[in-house]
Amino acid sequence: MQKNMSKMSEIDLIAQGVADHCKEIMYDTVEWQIANEPVDGDNFMELHSYVMSKAIEILYKQNTNAIG
């Protein structure tokens, strides 16, 4: 049982690393994609946050085959 838990911890660490890397890439990509939108300051950050959340939601739905 200990060996299985150790393997899961290792896999969880790998998944966390992948998630961290994807978040960094997504952050930069969203910034680039919305650069020409007529917003700035807090409104830019609010739009950025919305697009990030929406993209993550879409990815989740695609991964669980629940897109619609």
C-alpha positions in Angstrom: 0.0 0.0 0.0 2.8 2.4 0.9 4.4 1.9 -2.6 1.1 2.8 -4.3 0.8 6.0 -2.2 4.4 6.9 -3.0 3.7 6.5 -6.7 0.6 8.6 -6.5 2.6 11.3 -4.7 5.1 11.2 -7.5 2.4 11.4 -10.2 0.7 14.3 -8.3 4.0 16.2 -8.3 4.4 15.7 -12.0 0.8 16.9 -12.6 1.5 19.9 -10.4 4.5 20.8 -12.5 2.5 20.4 -15.7 -0.2 22.6 -14.3 2.2 25.3 -13.2 3.9 25.3 -16.6 0.5 25.4 -18.5 -0.6 28.3 -16.3 2.5 30.3 -17.1 2.0 29.7 -20.8 -1.7 30.5 -20.6 -1.1 33.7 -18.7 1.3 35.0 -21.4 -1.0 33.8 -24.2 -4.1 35.5 -22.8 -2.1 38.7 -22.3 -1.0 38.6 -26.0 -4.5 37.7 -27.2 -6.2 40.6 -25.4 -3.5 43.1 -26.0 -5.6 45.0 -28.6 -8.7 45.2 -26.5 -9.7 48.7 -25.5 -9.2 48.2 -21.8 -6.4 49.1 -19.3 -5.6 48.9 -15.6 -8.0 47.1 -13.5 -10.3 46.4 -16.5 -7.5 44.7 -18.3 -6.7 42.5 -15.3 -10.4 41.7 -14.9 -10.7 40.7 -18.6 -7.4 38.7 -18.3 -8.8 36.8 -15.3 -12.1 36.1 -17.1 -10.4 34.8 -20.2 -8.0 32.6 -18.1 -11.0 31.2 -16.2 -13.0 30.6 -19.3 -10.1 28.9 -21.1 -9.5 26.6 -18.1 -13.2 25.8 -18.0 -13.2 24.9 -21.7 -10.1 22.7 -21.2 -11.7 20.9 -18.3 -14.9 20.3 -20.2 -12.9 19.0 -23.2 -10.9 16.7 -20.9 -14.1 15.3 -19.3 -15.9 15.1 -22.7 -18.6 17.4 -21.3 -18.2 20.3 -23.7 -21.4 21.9 -24.9 
